[in-house]
Amino acid sequence: MTLLLEAPALSRVEWTAAATAHAERADLLTAEHRARASRAEKHPVEDFLFTYYSYKPAILRRWHPGADVALEQAPERAEWRWYRAEGADVRVDAARFRDEKGAMYRGIVNLLRATRERPGQFGCFGLHEWAMAYRADEVRHAVPLRLGRAGTDAVVEAHDLRCTHFDAFRFFTPEAVPLNRSPLTRDDQPQREQPGCLHAGMDLYKWAVKLGPLVPGDALLDAFELARDIRTLDMEASPYDLTAWGYEPVAIETPEGKAQYVSRQRALSERGQRLRGRILTAVTGVDDTPGGADFLPSRTLL
């Protein structure tokens, strides 16, 4: 574990330019969603990041420099939560954030470290979405099943369910729950989460938002982009027929589809691992290389 250098100070020209560029990038990322929302239109794939996580586009527009970074000549931010005024300058008050959000902060850091230090598992083939539709009278999305109800059930029954992510497992149908290789609970999430899991990678967006001003703006938007790309594969490999929405299926019930899924899953996992390291380094103030830091005492997740 290597201590980082003292956090930098950004001149007013530097930080206002960074904040403006960040807002412009965020607006581009959310433009289609905001346009659909203005027309009361729904999208079965792209709206997920705004409904499941419940974070409004405005959250993405707000730029933060990261833990302990000072902004010169920034009196307009003096009253922002977890910022500390230093004359006309302000600084992100990481110590106060960690004190006030201690259990949440420690829980997220523990989970990110534990996930990053485990080997990835790449044999699930995205079957969590299939397990959510298994023997169900109603499915979660208002689009047709690609193989029909019987075909969907047959795919589930022909495979070994290996889900490791509780927030996917909790949506399994009652009939699918006992088919999973291991039962999952919220309490054992820090012991189960692994970097090959698409949903663990998608959740980096959630953790970046929860860690607030400790996470630099570019890392937050990178987490959103990763979550968007993961969601795309998640639904392309799902049992749903999304061709009318412009998505080609990844047919995980075939050898070719499995190979395509795993190849893309590995690439997304590598992006997620790099981003975990960046977030950990930013919020802990240390060079958080694998195996380089002890876990913090709490595992509480909020």
VENFENBEL-V746005 format. One record per pair of residues at least 24 apart in sequence whose ideal C-beta (glycine too) atoms are under 7 Angstrom apart, sorted by the first residue. I is the first residue (numbers start at 1). J is the second residue. D is the distance in Angstrom with one decimal. If there is no record, write none. Layout:
BEGIN
{{I/J/D} {I/J/D}}
END
This chain:
BEGIN
{{1/286/5.1} {1/287/6.8} {1/292/4.1} {1/293/4.4} {2/286/6.6} {2/287/3.9} {3/286/5.9} {4/285/5.6} {4/286/6.2} {4/287/6.2} {7/67/6.7} {7/68/3.7} {7/69/4.8} {8/69/6.1} {9/70/4.0} {9/72/5.8} {10/65/6.2} {10/69/6.6} {10/71/5.6} {10/72/6.5} {11/72/5.1} {12/72/5.5} {12/73/4.1} {12/74/6.8} {15/65/6.4} {15/71/4.7} {15/74/6.8} {18/63/6.4} {19/63/4.2} {22/63/3.9} {22/217/4.3} {22/221/7.0} {23/61/4.7} {23/63/6.7} {25/221/5.7} {26/60/4.1} {26/61/4.5} {26/221/6.2} {27/61/6.9} {29/60/6.6} {29/221/6.7} {29/224/6.2} {29/225/6.9} {30/57/3.9} {30/60/6.2} {33/57/6.7} {44/141/5.1} {44/143/5.6} {44/242/6.7} {44/245/6.5} {45/231/6.2} {45/232/6.5} {45/235/4.8} {45/242/6.8} {45/245/6.7} {45/247/6.8} {48/231/5.4} {49/205/7.0} {49/224/6.9} {49/227/5.6} {49/228/6.3} {49/231/6.5} {53/205/6.6} {53/206/5.5} {55/209/5.6} {59/209/6.1} {60/220/6.9} {60/221/6.6} {60/224/6.1} {63/217/4.0} {64/92/6.6} {64/212/7.0} {64/213/4.0} {64/215/6.6} {64/216/6.7} {64/217/5.8} {65/92/6.3} {65/216/6.2} {66/92/6.6} {66/214/6.5} {66/215/6.7} {66/216/3.9} {66/282/5.0} {67/92/5.7} {67/94/3.7} {67/214/4.3} {67/282/6.1} {67/283/5.8} {67/285/6.2} {68/92/5.9} {68/94/4.9} {68/285/7.0} {82/212/6.4} {82/213/5.1} {83/213/7.0} {92/213/4.7} {92/214/6.9} {94/214/5.7} {97/212/6.7} {97/213/7.0} {97/214/6.0} {103/298/5.3} {103/300/4.0} {103/302/6.7} {104/210/6.5} {104/300/6.9} {104/302/4.3} {106/296/4.2} {106/297/6.6} {106/298/3.9} {106/300/6.9} {107/298/5.9} {107/299/5.7} {107/300/4.5} {107/301/4.2} {107/302/6.9} {108/207/5.0} {108/210/6.4} {108/211/6.4} {109/280/6.7} {109/283/6.9} {109/284/6.3} {109/296/5.6} {110/190/5.8} {110/295/5.2} {110/296/5.8} {110/299/5.4} {111/189/6.9} {111/190/5.3} {111/193/6.2} {111/301/6.6} {112/207/6.6} {112/276/5.1} {112/279/6.5} {112/280/5.5} {113/280/6.5} {113/293/7.0} {113/295/6.2} {114/190/5.1} {114/193/6.5} {115/193/4.4} {115/194/6.3} {115/195/5.6} {115/200/5.7} {115/276/6.7} {116/195/6.3} {116/273/6.0} {116/276/4.5} {116/277/6.7} {116/290/6.4} {117/290/5.3} {117/291/6.5} {118/194/4.7} {118/195/6.5} {120/194/6.0} {120/195/4.6} {120/196/3.2} {120/269/5.0} {121/162/6.9} {121/164/6.5} {121/194/5.3} {121/196/4.5} {122/196/4.8} {122/262/5.0} {122/265/5.7} {122/266/6.2} {123/162/5.7} {124/162/4.7} {124/163/6.2} {125/159/7.0} {125/252/4.4} {125/258/5.6} {125/261/5.6} {126/198/6.8} {126/234/6.3} {126/237/3.8} {126/238/6.8} {126/252/5.8} {126/261/6.0} {127/156/6.7} {127/159/5.7} {127/161/5.6} {128/163/4.9} {128/168/4.0} {129/234/6.7} {129/238/3.8} {129/239/6.3} {130/155/5.7} {130/156/5.1} {130/239/5.0} {131/156/6.0} {131/161/5.9} {131/172/4.5} {131/173/6.8} {131/176/3.9} {132/171/4.8} {132/172/6.1} {132/173/6.5} {133/239/5.4} {134/173/4.9} {134/175/5.7} {134/176/4.1} {135/173/6.0} {135/175/4.4} {136/173/5.1} {141/240/5.5} {143/240/4.8} {143/241/6.2} {143/242/6.1} {144/241/4.8} {145/239/5.2} {145/240/6.4} {145/241/6.8} {146/239/5.8} {146/240/6.4} {146/241/4.2} {146/249/5.9} {147/239/6.5} {152/239/4.5} {155/253/4.8} {164/192/4.8} {164/193/6.7} {164/194/5.5} {164/197/5.5} {165/193/6.8} {165/197/4.9} {165/199/4.3} {165/200/5.8} {167/199/6.2} {168/199/5.0} {189/301/6.9} {190/299/5.2} {195/269/5.2} {195/272/5.9} {195/273/5.4} {196/265/6.4} {196/269/5.1} {198/230/4.9} {198/233/6.6} {198/234/5.4} {198/265/6.6} {198/268/6.7} {201/226/6.1} {201/230/5.3} {201/268/5.7} {201/269/6.5} {201/272/3.6} {202/227/4.4} {202/230/4.6} {202/231/6.5} {204/272/6.1} {204/275/5.6} {204/276/6.7} {204/279/6.9} {207/279/6.9} {208/279/6.1} {211/283/5.4} {214/282/6.4} {214/283/4.3} {215/279/6.1} {215/282/5.8} {215/283/6.4} {216/282/5.7} {219/275/6.8} {219/278/5.4} {219/279/5.8} {219/282/6.3} {222/275/6.0} {223/275/6.1} {226/271/5.5} {226/272/6.3} {226/275/6.2} {229/268/6.4} {230/268/5.5} {233/264/5.3} {233/268/6.7} {237/261/5.3}}
END
